[in-house]
Amino acid sequence: MSKKFNLQNIIITIVVSWLLLFVFVPNLMIIGTSFLTRDDANLIKMVFTLDNYERLFDPMYAKVLLHSFNMAITATLLCLLIGYPFAYAIAKMPEKWRPFMLFLVIVPFWTNSLIRTYGLKLMLGTRGILNNALMYLDIIDKPLRIMYTEYAVMIGLVYILLPFMVLPLYSAIEKLDNNYIEAARDLGANKFQTFIRVIFPLTMPGVIAGCLLVLLPALGMFYVADLLGGAKNLLIGNVIKSQVLNARDWPFGSATSIALTLAMAIMLYAYYRAGKLLNKKVELE
């Protein structure tokens, strides 16, 4: 018993030390840097200022922020529209086929997302596979300009993040009690009414979880916007990257990163509150 207790203490100490050293301390340094002043010679100057956070309200950066949220929300809705029927179909398949279908969903994770984004460039380019196929089938007369547009960024975000939507939706749909669906049909509800009033509300925890898992990463995937969108389709992650690596303005880059982290924290809290309200509603019913 004593040896087991000591082993648990050692494991807990290692985990806590790891989190303190590689999570808490770096984030604390970023928070501290966000309140300092930029210095051309030494990157930062130990002078306290709030200018870095005030710059976030500059119309130029506010526009990028709103554009980034618009792109991320649109990508999330597209993933939901594609992922829900896909997850529902997998959940209703015979049990022997479900592991294989889930395996196909997870397979893309075996390849780095950056490499997959480069693969999309080959697919969506003016002389890419998509345009060549459409022209070969006489669907179009000249190549479509998809690269370096919002559409290309959207395709990239949906392609990379779709599995993050499918997996929580599948988990929620698989746990759905068929007795509720049968009861709705016995009461005269058609398929659409059954979905809107029974299936979708009962799978809402999976919907919210999937939306968060897509929305939060979509805000910071700067390499997708860089490779597929060009300079006119920036995300918040692009601003942070350019400020830290190109402009060498670490304080403002840190302030932008903290603002993004706070936005994510607010969304996670909203998910937590929505989950509690849904659980309370289920208990009352």
C-alpha positions in Angstrom: 0.0 0.0 0.0 2.8 2.3 0.9 4.7 1.6 -2.3 1.6 2.2 -4.4 0.9 5.5 -2.6 4.5 6.7 -3.1 4.3 5.7 -6.8 1.1 7.8 -7.2 2.8 10.8 -5.5 5.8 10.5 -7.8 3.5 10.4 -10.9 1.4 13.3 -9.7 4.6 15.3 -8.9 6.0 14.7 -12.4 2.7 15.7 -14.1 2.3 18.8 -12.0 5.9 19.8 -12.6 5.5 19.3 -16.3 2.4 21.4 -16.5 4.0 24.2 -14.4 7.2 24.2 -16.4 5.8 23.8 -20.0 2.3 25.3 -19.7 1.9 27.6 -16.7 5.3 29.4 -16.9 5.3 30.0 -20.7 1.7 31.4 -20.5 2.7 33.6 -17.6 5.6 34.9 -19.6 3.3 35.7 -22.5 0.9 37.5 -20.2 3.8 39.5 -18.8 5.2 40.3 -22.2 1.8 41.6 -23.4 2.1 44.5 -20.9 5.6 45.5 -21.9 7.0 47.8 -24.7 8.6 46.8 -27.9 12.3 47.4 -28.3 14.1 47.2 -31.7 17.4 46.1 -30.1 16.2 43.7 -27.4 12.7 42.8 -28.7 11.1 43.9 -25.4 11.7 46.8 -23.0 10.7 46.6 -19.3 8.2 49.4 -19.5 4.6 48.8 -18.5 2.0 49.8 -21.1 -1.6 49.0 -22.1 -1.0 50.2 -25.7 -0.7 46.6 -27.0 -4.3 45.9 -25.9 -5.5 49.2 -27.2 -4.1 48.4 -30.6 -6.5 45.4 -30.8 -9.3 47.9 -31.2 -7.6 49.6 -34.2 -10.0 49.3 -37.2 -7.4 47.3 -39.2 -6.9 44.6 -36.5 -10.6 44.7 -35.5 -11.4 43.9 -39.2 -9.0 41.0 -39.2 -10.5 39.7 -36.0 -14.1 39.9 -37.3 -13.0 38.3 -40.6 -11.3 35.5 -38.7 -14.4 34.8 -36.6 -16.6 34.9 -39.7 -14.3 32.4 -41.5 -14.2 30.1 -38.4 -17.9 30.2 -37.8 -18.7 29.6 -41.5 -16.3 26.6 -41.5 -17.9 25.3 -38.3 -21.4 25.5 -39.8 -20.2 23.7 -43.0 -18.5 21.0 -40.9 -21.8 20.6 -39.0 -23.9 20.3 -42.2 -21.5 17.7 -43.7 -20.6 16.0 -40.5 -24.0 15.4 -38.9 -25.5 13.2 -41.7 -22.1 11.5 -42.0 -22.0 10.7 -38.3 -25.6 9.7 -38.3 -25.0 7.3 -41.2 -22.1 5.7 -39.4 -24.0 5.3 -36.1 -26.9 3.6 -37.9 -24.7 1.1 -39.8 -24.3 -2.5 -38.7 -21.9 -2.7 -35.7 -19.4 -4.7 -37.7 -18.9 -1.8 -40.2 -18.7 1.0 -37.6 -15.0 0.5 -36.5 -13.9 0.5 -40.2 -15.8 3.7 -41.0 -14.4 5.4 -37.9 -10.9 4.2 -38.9 -11.4 6.0 -42.3 -12.4 9.1 -40.4 -9.2 9.0 -38.3 -6.8 8.0 -41.1 -6.1 11.6 -42.2 -4.6 12.3 -38.7 -1.8 10.0 -39.7 -0.5 12.6 -42.0 0.6 16.1 -40.9 -2.0 18.7 -41.6 0.6 21.0 -43.3 1.4 18.2 -45.8 -2.3 17.7 -46.5 -2.7 21.5 -47.1 0.1 21.3 -49.7 -1.8 18.4 -51.2 -4.9 20.7 -51.5 -2.8 23.2 -53.4 -2.2 20.5 -56.0 -5.9 19.8 -56.1 -7.3 23.3 -56.2 -4.7 25.0 -58.5 -5.5 26.5 -61.9 -3.9 23.5 -63.5 -4.8 21.2 -60.6 -6.6 17.9 -60.5 -10.0 19.5 -59.9 -9.9 21.9 -62.8 -8.4 19.3 -65.1 -11.2 16.9 -64.3 -13.9 19.5 -64.8 -12.4 20.6 -68.1 -12.0 16.9 -69.2 -15.7 16.3 -68.5 -16.6 19.6 -70.4 -18.3 21.0 -67.3 -16.2 24.2 -67.6 -14.4 25.9 -70.5 -11.6 27.5 -68.6 -10.0 26.8 -65.2 -11.7 28.1 -62.1 -9.7 30.5 -59.9 -10.1 28.8 -56.5 -6.6 29.3 -55.0 -5.9 32.4 -52.9 -9.6 33.1 -52.3 -11.8 32.7 -49.3 -13.3 29.6 -50.9 -9.9 27.9 -50.8 -9.3 28.7 -47.1 -12.8 27.5 -46.3 -12.2 24.2 -48.2 -8.9 23.8 -46.3 -10.5 24.4 -42.9 -13.4 22.1 -43.5 -11.1 19.4 -45.0 -8.7 19.4 -42.0 -11.3 19.9 -39.2 -14.2 17.8 -40.3 -13.1 14.7 -38.3 -13.2 16.8 -35.1 -16.9 17.4 -35.8 -17.8 13.8 -36.9 -16.3 12.0 -33.8 -18.3 13.8 -31.0 -21.4 13.7 -33.2 -21.0 10.0 -33.7 -20.6 9.5 -29.9 -23.8 11.5 -29.2 -25.9 9.8 -31.9 -24.7 6.3 -31.0 -25.9 6.8 -27.4 -29.3 8.0 -28.6 -32.2 5.9 -27.2 -34.3 4.6 -30.1 -37.4 4.5 -27.7 -37.6 8.3 -28.0 -37.7 8.1 -31.8 -40.3 5.3 -31.7 -42.4 7.3 -29.3 -42.3 10.3 -31.6 -43.5 8.2 -34.5 -46.3 6.7 -32.5 -47.5 10.2 -31.6 -47.7 11.0 -35.4 -44.5 12.9 -36.0 -43.0 12.6 -39.4 -39.2 12.2 -40.0 -38.5 15.9 -40.2 -40.5 16.6 -37.0 -38.8 13.7 -35.2 -35.4 15.0 -36.2 -36.1 18.7 -35.2 -37.9 17.9 -31.9 -36.3 14.7 -30.7 -33.0 13.7 -32.4 -31.3 17.0 -32.7 -32.1 18.3 -29.2 -30.9 15.0 -27.6 -27.6 15.1 -29.6 -27.0 18.8 -28.8 -24.1 18.0 -26.4 -22.3 16.4 -29.3 -23.2 19.3 -31.6 -21.8 21.8 -29.1 -18.6 19.8 -28.5 -18.0 19.4 -32.2 -18.6 23.1 -32.9 -16.0 24.0 -30.3 -13.5 21.5 -31.5 -13.8 23.0 -35.0 -14.2 26.7 -34.1 -11.3 27.1 -31.7 -8.6 25.6 -34.0 -10.0 27.3 -37.0 -9.2 30.7 -35.5 -5.5 30.0 -35.3 -4.7 27.9 -38.4 -2.4 30.5 -40.0 -0.7 28.1 -42.3 -4.0 27.2 -44.1 -4.7 30.9 -44.7 -1.0 31.5 -45.8 -0.9 28.6 -48.3 -4.4 28.7 -49.7 -5.8 32.2 -49.0 -3.0 34.7 -49.8 -2.6 38.0 -48.0 -6.3 39.0 -48.2 -7.7 36.1 -46.2 -6.0 36.4 -42.8 -6.9 34.6 -39.6 -6.0 35.7 -36.0 -3.1 33.2 -36.1 -1.6 35.0 -39.1 -1.5 38.2 -37.1 0.2 36.6 -34.2 2.7 34.8 -36.5 3.5 38.0 -38.5 3.9 40.1 -35.3 6.2 37.7 -33.6 8.3 36.4 -36.6 8.2 39.2 -39.1 7.5 42.5 -37.3 9.4 41.3 -34.2 6.7 42.9 -32.1 6.5 40.4 -29.3 4.4 42.5 -26.9 1.6 43.0 -29.4 1.8 39.4 -30.6 1.5 38.3 -27.0 -1.5 40.6 -26.4 -3.2 39.2 -29.5 -2.5 35.7 -28.3 -4.0 36.5 -24.9 -7.1 38.0 -26.5 -7.6 34.8 -28.6 -7.1 32.6 -25.5 -9.7 34.7 -23.6 -12.2 34.3 -26.5 -11.6 30.5 -26.4 -12.1 30.5 -22.6 -15.4 32.3 -23.0 -16.6 29.8 -25.6 -15.6 26.9 -23.3 -17.5 28.4 -20.4 -20.5 28.9 -22.7 -20.2 25.1 -23.5 -20.0 24.3 -19.8 -23.1 26.4 -19.0 -25.0 25.0 -22.0 -24.2 21.4 -20.9 -25.4 22.1 -17.4 -28.7 23.6 -18.7 -29.2 20.7 -21.0 -28.7 18.2 -18.2 -31.0 20.1 -15.9 -33.7 20.2 -18.7 -33.3 16.4 -19.1 -33.7 15.8 -15.4 -36.9 17.9 -15.2 -38.4 16.0 -18.1 
